Amino acid sequence: MDAPRTGSSRLVMERQGAVARLVINRPPLNILDLATLREMLE
């Protein structure tokens, strides 16, 4: 498993083979707003 990659405090990406997990870390509202969507494109 690859090490978790963090571009910021909002998103954490983990890869295990062909599977990637994207964790949105914005409690209490883990929602996709424009800033989070833009960050996912980076």
PDB file of N, H, CA, C and O in Angstrom:
ATOM      1  N   MET A   1       0.846  -1.180   0.000  1.00  0.00           N
ATOM      2  CA  MET A   1       0.000   0.000   0.000  1.00  0.00           C
ATOM      3  C   MET A   1       0.885   1.234   0.000  1.00  0.00           C
ATOM      4  O   MET A   1       1.849   1.323   0.760  1.00  0.00           O
ATOM      5  N   ASP A   2       0.549   2.180  -0.856  1.00  0.00           N
ATOM      6  H   ASP A   2      -0.235   2.108  -1.474  1.00  0.00           H
ATOM      7  CA  ASP A   2       1.287   3.441  -0.896  1.00  0.00           C
ATOM      8  C   ASP A   2       0.952   4.268   0.335  1.00  0.00           C
ATOM      9  O   ASP A   2      -0.118   4.132   0.928  1.00  0.00           O
ATOM     10  N   ALA A   3       1.889   5.124   0.702  1.00  0.00           N
ATOM     11  H   ALA A   3       2.758   5.235   0.221  1.00  0.00           H
ATOM     12  CA  ALA A   3       1.672   5.999   1.857  1.00  0.00           C
ATOM     13  C   ALA A   3       0.573   7.006   1.532  1.00  0.00           C
ATOM     14  O   ALA A   3       0.425   7.402   0.375  1.00  0.00           O
ATOM     15  N   PRO A   4      -0.203   7.427   2.538  1.00  0.00           N
ATOM     16  CA  PRO A   4      -1.240   8.434   2.307  1.00  0.00           C
ATOM     17  C   PRO A   4      -0.631   9.720   1.785  1.00  0.00           C
ATOM     18  O   PRO A   4       0.432  10.140   2.242  1.00  0.00           O
ATOM     19  N   ARG A   5      -1.301  10.346   0.831  1.00  0.00           N
ATOM     20  H   ARG A   5      -2.165  10.005   0.461  1.00  0.00           H
ATOM     21  CA  ARG A   5      -0.843  11.608   0.277  1.00  0.00           C
ATOM     22  C   ARG A   5      -1.806  12.696   0.705  1.00  0.00           C
ATOM     23  O   ARG A   5      -3.019  12.570   0.540  1.00  0.00           O
ATOM     24  N   THR A   6      -1.265  13.746   1.248  1.00  0.00           N
ATOM     25  H   THR A   6      -0.279  13.848   1.383  1.00  0.00           H
ATOM     26  CA  THR A   6      -2.109  14.862   1.666  1.00  0.00           C
ATOM     27  C   THR A   6      -1.666  16.111   0.945  1.00  0.00           C
ATOM     28  O   THR A   6      -0.498  16.492   1.013  1.00  0.00           O
ATOM     29  N   GLY A   7      -2.600  16.757   0.249  1.00  0.00           N
ATOM     30  H   GLY A   7      -3.549  16.448   0.194  1.00  0.00           H
ATOM     31  CA  GLY A   7      -2.318  18.031  -0.386  1.00  0.00           C
ATOM     32  C   GLY A   7      -2.650  19.170   0.549  1.00  0.00           C
ATOM     33  O   GLY A   7      -2.130  20.277   0.413  1.00  0.00           O
ATOM     34  N   SER A   8      -3.504  18.895   1.482  1.00  0.00           N
ATOM     35  H   SER A   8      -3.926  17.995   1.593  1.00  0.00           H
ATOM     36  CA  SER A   8      -3.907  19.876   2.488  1.00  0.00           C
ATOM     37  C   SER A   8      -4.535  19.119   3.649  1.00  0.00           C
ATOM     38  O   SER A   8      -4.482  17.891   3.711  1.00  0.00           O
ATOM     39  N   SER A   9      -5.117  19.856   4.548  1.00  0.00           N
ATOM     40  H   SER A   9      -5.160  20.854   4.497  1.00  0.00           H
ATOM     41  CA  SER A   9      -5.781  19.215   5.675  1.00  0.00           C
ATOM     42  C   SER A   9      -7.160  18.699   5.296  1.00  0.00           C
ATOM     43  O   SER A   9      -7.791  17.995   6.085  1.00  0.00           O
ATOM     44  N   ARG A  10      -7.647  19.040   4.089  1.00  0.00           N
ATOM     45  H   ARG A  10      -7.135  19.612   3.448  1.00  0.00           H
ATOM     46  CA  ARG A  10      -8.992  18.641   3.677  1.00  0.00           C
ATOM     47  C   ARG A  10      -9.065  17.266   3.044  1.00  0.00           C
ATOM     48  O   ARG A  10     -10.037  16.545   3.273  1.00  0.00           O
ATOM     49  N   LEU A  11      -8.077  16.875   2.257  1.00  0.00           N
ATOM     50  H   LEU A  11      -7.288  17.461   2.070  1.00  0.00           H
ATOM     51  CA  LEU A  11      -8.135  15.635   1.501  1.00  0.00           C
ATOM     52  C   LEU A  11      -6.969  14.719   1.833  1.00  0.00           C
ATOM     53  O   LEU A  11      -5.834  15.167   1.992  1.00  0.00           O
ATOM     54  N   VAL A  12      -7.266  13.433   1.936  1.00  0.00           N
ATOM     55  H   VAL A  12      -8.189  13.069   1.808  1.00  0.00           H
ATOM     56  CA  VAL A  12      -6.239  12.418   2.120  1.00  0.00           C
ATOM     57  C   VAL A  12      -6.498  11.338   1.077  1.00  0.00           C
ATOM     58  O   VAL A  12      -7.613  10.828   0.974  1.00  0.00           O
ATOM     59  N   MET A  13      -5.466  10.985   0.297  1.00  0.00           N
ATOM     60  H   MET A  13      -4.560  11.400   0.381  1.00  0.00           H
ATOM     61  CA  MET A  13      -5.611   9.948  -0.707  1.00  0.00           C
ATOM     62  C   MET A  13      -4.689   8.787  -0.372  1.00  0.00           C
ATOM     63  O   MET A  13      -3.506   8.981  -0.093  1.00  0.00           O
ATOM     64  N   GLU A  14      -5.246   7.569  -0.401  1.00  0.00           N
ATOM     65  H   GLU A  14      -6.208   7.412  -0.628  1.00  0.00           H
ATOM     66  CA  GLU A  14      -4.478   6.353  -0.181  1.00  0.00           C
ATOM     67  C   GLU A  14      -4.680   5.453  -1.389  1.00  0.00           C
ATOM     68  O   GLU A  14      -5.795   5.335  -1.897  1.00  0.00           O
ATOM     69  N   ARG A  15      -3.608   4.817  -1.850  1.00  0.00           N
ATOM     70  H   ARG A  15      -2.703   4.913  -1.437  1.00  0.00           H
ATOM     71  CA  ARG A  15      -3.711   3.879  -2.968  1.00  0.00           C
ATOM     72  C   ARG A  15      -3.267   2.511  -2.518  1.00  0.00           C
ATOM     73  O   ARG A  15      -2.269   2.363  -1.813  1.00  0.00           O
ATOM     74  N   GLN A  16      -4.022   1.511  -2.935  1.00  0.00           N
ATOM     75  H   GLN A  16      -4.833   1.632  -3.507  1.00  0.00           H
ATOM     76  CA  GLN A  16      -3.676   0.122  -2.673  1.00  0.00           C
ATOM     77  C   GLN A  16      -3.939  -0.631  -3.966  1.00  0.00           C
ATOM     78  O   GLN A  16      -5.073  -1.016  -4.254  1.00  0.00           O
ATOM     79  N   GLY A  17      -2.874  -0.839  -4.748  1.00  0.00           N
ATOM     80  H   GLY A  17      -1.953  -0.527  -4.514  1.00  0.00           H
ATOM     81  CA  GLY A  17      -3.035  -1.473  -6.050  1.00  0.00           C
ATOM     82  C   GLY A  17      -3.851  -0.577  -6.964  1.00  0.00           C
ATOM     83  O   GLY A  17      -3.523   0.593  -7.163  1.00  0.00           O
ATOM     84  N   ALA A  18      -4.934  -1.147  -7.525  1.00  0.00           N
ATOM     85  H   ALA A  18      -5.200  -2.097  -7.363  1.00  0.00           H
ATOM     86  CA  ALA A  18      -5.782  -0.394  -8.445  1.00  0.00           C
ATOM     87  C   ALA A  18      -6.869   0.396  -7.724  1.00  0.00           C
ATOM     88  O   ALA A  18      -7.681   1.057  -8.372  1.00  0.00           O
ATOM     89  N   VAL A  19      -6.897   0.338  -6.398  1.00  0.00           N
ATOM     90  H   VAL A  19      -6.238  -0.199  -5.872  1.00  0.00           H
ATOM     91  CA  VAL A  19      -7.937   1.017  -5.619  1.00  0.00           C
ATOM     92  C   VAL A  19      -7.359   2.257  -4.955  1.00  0.00           C
ATOM     93  O   VAL A  19      -6.309   2.202  -4.315  1.00  0.00           O
ATOM     94  N   ALA A  20      -8.055   3.372  -5.113  1.00  0.00           N
ATOM     95  H   ALA A  20      -8.908   3.417  -5.633  1.00  0.00           H
ATOM     96  CA  ALA A  20      -7.655   4.616  -4.455  1.00  0.00           C
ATOM     97  C   ALA A  20      -8.792   5.058  -3.543  1.00  0.00           C
ATOM     98  O   ALA A  20      -9.962   4.995  -3.922  1.00  0.00           O
ATOM     99  N   ARG A  21      -8.443   5.504  -2.343  1.00  0.00           N
ATOM    100  H   ARG A  21      -7.493   5.554  -2.036  1.00  0.00           H
ATOM    101  CA  ARG A  21      -9.419   6.027  -1.388  1.00  0.00           C
ATOM    102  C   ARG A  21      -9.167   7.503  -1.197  1.00  0.00           C
ATOM    103  O   ARG A  21      -8.036   7.928  -0.962  1.00  0.00           O
ATOM    104  N   LEU A  22     -10.213   8.271  -1.298  1.00  0.00           N
ATOM    105  H   LEU A  22     -11.131   7.925  -1.489  1.00  0.00           H
ATOM    106  CA  LEU A  22     -10.134   9.701  -1.077  1.00  0.00           C
ATOM    107  C   LEU A  22     -10.978  10.027   0.144  1.00  0.00           C
ATOM    108  O   LEU A  22     -12.189   9.805   0.149  1.00  0.00           O
ATOM    109  N   VAL A  23     -10.335  10.556   1.178  1.00  0.00           N
ATOM    110  H   VAL A  23      -9.351  10.736   1.175  1.00  0.00           H
ATOM    111  CA  VAL A  23     -11.023  10.877   2.432  1.00  0.00           C
ATOM    112  C   VAL A  23     -11.153  12.393   2.521  1.00  0.00           C
ATOM    113  O   VAL A  23     -10.167  13.123   2.417  1.00  0.00           O
ATOM    114  N   ILE A  24     -12.377  12.850   2.715  1.00  0.00           N
ATOM    115  H   ILE A  24     -13.178  12.257   2.800  1.00  0.00           H
ATOM    116  CA  ILE A  24     -12.644  14.274   2.899  1.00  0.00           C
ATOM    117  C   ILE A  24     -12.687  14.530   4.395  1.00  0.00           C
ATOM    118  O   ILE A  24     -13.532  13.987   5.106  1.00  0.00           O
ATOM    119  N   ASN A  25     -11.765  15.362   4.867  1.00  0.00           N
ATOM    120  H   ASN A  25     -11.078  15.803   4.290  1.00  0.00           H
ATOM    121  CA  ASN A  25     -11.624  15.590   6.303  1.00  0.00           C
ATOM    122  C   ASN A  25     -12.078  17.004   6.644  1.00  0.00           C
ATOM    123  O   ASN A  25     -11.264  17.911   6.815  1.00  0.00           O
ATOM    124  N   ARG A  26     -13.405  17.172   6.739  1.00  0.00           N
ATOM    125  H   ARG A  26     -14.066  16.435   6.600  1.00  0.00           H
ATOM    126  CA  ARG A  26     -13.962  18.480   7.072  1.00  0.00           C
ATOM    127  C   ARG A  26     -15.135  18.338   8.023  1.00  0.00           C
ATOM    128  O   ARG A  26     -16.251  18.735   7.689  1.00  0.00           O
ATOM    129  N   PRO A  27     -14.904  17.779   9.199  1.00  0.00           N
ATOM    130  CA  PRO A  27     -16.028  17.615  10.112  1.00  0.00           C
ATOM    131  C   PRO A  27     -16.588  18.963  10.540  1.00  0.00           C
ATOM    132  O   PRO A  27     -15.830  19.933  10.557  1.00  0.00           O
ATOM    133  N   PRO A  28     -17.829  19.084  10.876  1.00  0.00           N
ATOM    134  CA  PRO A  28     -18.839  18.029  10.876  1.00  0.00           C
ATOM    135  C   PRO A  28     -19.506  17.840   9.531  1.00  0.00           C
ATOM    136  O   PRO A  28     -20.315  16.925   9.376  1.00  0.00           O
ATOM    137  N   LEU A  29     -19.193  18.681   8.547  1.00  0.00           N
ATOM    138  H   LEU A  29     -18.536  19.424   8.674  1.00  0.00           H
ATOM    139  CA  LEU A  29     -19.839  18.583   7.233  1.00  0.00           C
ATOM    140  C   LEU A  29     -18.834  18.107   6.186  1.00  0.00           C
ATOM    141  O   LEU A  29     -18.118  18.920   5.602  1.00  0.00           O
ATOM    142  N   ASN A  30     -18.776  16.824   5.951  1.00  0.00           N
ATOM    143  H   ASN A  30     -19.357  16.164   6.426  1.00  0.00           H
ATOM    144  CA  ASN A  30     -17.894  16.283   4.925  1.00  0.00           C
ATOM    145  C   ASN A  30     -18.611  16.365   3.583  1.00  0.00           C
ATOM    146  O   ASN A  30     -19.147  15.381   3.075  1.00  0.00           O
ATOM    147  N   ILE A  31     -18.601  17.572   3.030  1.00  0.00           N
ATOM    148  H   ILE A  31     -18.166  18.372   3.443  1.00  0.00           H
ATOM    149  CA  ILE A  31     -19.318  17.823   1.788  1.00  0.00           C
ATOM    150  C   ILE A  31     -18.340  18.263   0.709  1.00  0.00           C
ATOM    151  O   ILE A  31     -17.229  18.703   1.003  1.00  0.00           O
ATOM    152  N   LEU A  32     -18.763  18.138  -0.532  1.00  0.00           N
ATOM    153  H   LEU A  32     -19.666  17.780  -0.771  1.00  0.00           H
ATOM    154  CA  LEU A  32     -17.946  18.581  -1.659  1.00  0.00           C
ATOM    155  C   LEU A  32     -18.359  19.998  -2.031  1.00  0.00           C
ATOM    156  O   LEU A  32     -19.367  20.199  -2.709  1.00  0.00           O
ATOM    157  N   ASP A  33     -17.585  20.974  -1.589  1.00  0.00           N
ATOM    158  H   ASP A  33     -16.766  20.811  -1.038  1.00  0.00           H
ATOM    159  CA  ASP A  33     -17.824  22.345  -2.006  1.00  0.00           C
ATOM    160  C   ASP A  33     -16.845  22.673  -3.139  1.00  0.00           C
ATOM    161  O   ASP A  33     -16.027  21.830  -3.508  1.00  0.00           O
ATOM    162  N   LEU A  34     -16.920  23.861  -3.678  1.00  0.00           N
ATOM    163  H   LEU A  34     -17.584  24.545  -3.378  1.00  0.00           H
ATOM    164  CA  LEU A  34     -16.070  24.218  -4.819  1.00  0.00           C
ATOM    165  C   LEU A  34     -14.581  24.146  -4.481  1.00  0.00           C
ATOM    166  O   LEU A  34     -13.782  23.700  -5.304  1.00  0.00           O
ATOM    167  N   ALA A  35     -14.208  24.574  -3.299  1.00  0.00           N
ATOM    168  H   ALA A  35     -14.857  24.936  -2.630  1.00  0.00           H
ATOM    169  CA  ALA A  35     -12.797  24.543  -2.918  1.00  0.00           C
ATOM    170  C   ALA A  35     -12.278  23.098  -2.857  1.00  0.00           C
ATOM    171  O   ALA A  35     -11.159  22.816  -3.287  1.00  0.00           O
ATOM    172  N   THR A  36     -13.095  22.191  -2.320  1.00  0.00           N
ATOM    173  H   THR A  36     -14.004  22.419  -1.971  1.00  0.00           H
ATOM    174  CA  THR A  36     -12.689  20.785  -2.233  1.00  0.00           C
ATOM    175  C   THR A  36     -12.632  20.160  -3.612  1.00  0.00           C
ATOM    176  O   THR A  36     -11.710  19.397  -3.897  1.00  0.00           O
ATOM    177  N   LEU A  37     -13.590  20.461  -4.477  1.00  0.00           N
ATOM    178  H   LEU A  37     -14.339  21.081  -4.245  1.00  0.00           H
ATOM    179  CA  LEU A  37     -13.579  19.925  -5.840  1.00  0.00           C
ATOM    180  C   LEU A  37     -12.348  20.409  -6.610  1.00  0.00           C
ATOM    181  O   LEU A  37     -11.725  19.629  -7.330  1.00  0.00           O
ATOM    182  N   ARG A  38     -11.997  21.672  -6.465  1.00  0.00           N
ATOM    183  H   ARG A  38     -12.503  22.306  -5.880  1.00  0.00           H
ATOM    184  CA  ARG A  38     -10.789  22.185  -7.128  1.00  0.00           C
ATOM    185  C   ARG A  38      -9.540  21.482  -6.624  1.00  0.00           C
ATOM    186  O   ARG A  38      -8.631  21.180  -7.398  1.00  0.00           O
ATOM    187  N   GLU A  39      -9.502  21.225  -5.329  1.00  0.00           N
ATOM    188  H   GLU A  39     -10.240  21.470  -4.701  1.00  0.00           H
ATOM    189  CA  GLU A  39      -8.351  20.547  -4.731  1.00  0.00           C
ATOM    190  C   GLU A  39      -8.223  19.118  -5.265  1.00  0.00           C
ATOM    191  O   GLU A  39      -7.112  18.614  -5.424  1.00  0.00           O
ATOM    192  N   MET A  40      -9.344  18.472  -5.538  1.00  0.00           N
ATOM    193  H   MET A  40     -10.247  18.882  -5.408  1.00  0.00           H
ATOM    194  CA  MET A  40      -9.315  17.115  -6.076  1.00  0.00           C
ATOM    195  C   MET A  40      -8.699  17.070  -7.471  1.00  0.00           C
ATOM    196  O   MET A  40      -8.136  16.050  -7.869  1.00  0.00           O
ATOM    197  N   LEU A  41      -8.802  18.165  -8.211  1.00  0.00           N
ATOM    198  H   LEU A  41      -9.259  18.993  -7.889  1.00  0.00           H
ATOM    199  CA  LEU A  41      -8.242  18.224  -9.560  1.00  0.00           C
ATOM    200  C   LEU A  41      -6.724  18.379  -9.565  1.00  0.00           C
ATOM    201  O   LEU A  41      -6.074  18.092 -10.570  1.00  0.00           O
ATOM    202  N   GLU A  42      -6.161  18.828  -8.454  1.00  0.00           N
ATOM    203  H   GLU A  42      -6.689  19.061  -7.637  1.00  0.00           H
ATOM    204  CA  GLU A  42      -4.703  19.049  -8.381  1.00  0.00           C
ATOM    205  C   GLU A  42      -3.949  17.751  -8.334  1.00  0.00           C
ATOM    206  O   GLU A  42      -2.720  17.753  -8.271  1.00  0.00           O
TER     207      GLU A  42
END
